[in-house]
Amino acid sequence: MQSRFTQTRGLVFGGLMAALIVVFSLVPVLSFLMPIPLVLAFVRYGGRTAVLTAVAATLFTMAFSGVVSGILTIPYGILPGLVFGLGFRRKWRPLTIGIAAVLAYFFGFALTYAVTRVAMFGGRDPFIAMLEQPEVRALLDAMIASMQTVATQVEQTAAQSGAPSASQVQMAEQYRMMADMLQRDPVGLIWTLLPASIFFSGVASSAVNYMLCRFTLPRFGHEVPAWTPFAEFRLPTWSVWLYASLALLAPFFLSGDMVSLPWWGKLLLNVFSPLMMIFMLAGVAVAYGYLRKRGLSGGSAALIVILGTLLLGPLGPQLLVLLAMWDTVFDVRGLGHGLWRRQQG
């Protein structure tokens, strides 16, 4: 009897959550809240209720705003809600939930692309159709002209100094190369950089959804684990070997025309670029955490790290990467990780 009563309550609660998802999907300002009702349904009553809620929300959205809009709620509301609900229900670590959410974001983008291509552009590539619009083409031309102007200014500044540095020459070449690729094959460049772009968008979307869950769920009696403090952010040891291996192969996929790279070169490029940004972020965390352990306030430590990185110029990002690698192996902050763990103070 109790089980049947619980199931009935779950179905009623799921119906209310489905109605909330439909309302959020119909109001553009509230669309970012779509995953939250589904997370609540999953955490309170389990996966079966959450799946039924997701199906009901999708069908009702189709009835109110059309089949395409109903399908597009899946990547933006249904998938994140199911992933976060499953993670919180099974007590996953925040990093595991984040990885699963980013993978779901990739699947959601693929679904969005397929629906957009078939339903809105009659099978044509949406990127090609988008670039044929006059306003988008004008914006692209403005970007190309801006890159060429920056390259010319860098070359003029280098010429005035008498002896142009290697970084100035490289910067001018990169801007001209990017402008040339945008002018010659913008769709090819978009597809080349698309996986890394989706990854960064997925990370940002997952972080926003996690913060929303941290703000909302405790008010309904469900605790959400906090992220690891930024001063303690660290990378696994295997990431150093992966980054070092890709850095050795970098001359094969970082030089020349990115659009003309073979498939394996584009794959390595899209793995290396996000990994380098992650190592830079980890380097900032190492420097910040080290200063915090030396008694500096959060604002002072952040200011020193930012100013130091800016003053170092082109060497700043490289030193951050090296600092992250050094901490990953030798445990600079004494957090008890790496190959040579230090005893915590």
DAZIFEN-V167454 format. One record per helix or strand. SS is the DSSP state (a for helix, b for strand). FROM is the first residue (numbers start at 1). TO is the last residue. If there is no record, write none. Layout:
BEGIN
ss->[SS & SS]
from->[FROM & FROM]
to->[TO & TO]
END
This chain:
BEGIN
ss->[a & a & a & a & a & a & a & a & a & a & a & a & a & a]
from->[2 & 28 & 47 & 67 & 94 & 126 & 134 & 166 & 186 & 230 & 237 & 263 & 298 & 314]
to->[26 & 45 & 65 & 89 & 120 & 131 & 161 & 184 & 220 & 232 & 253 & 293 & 312 & 330]
END
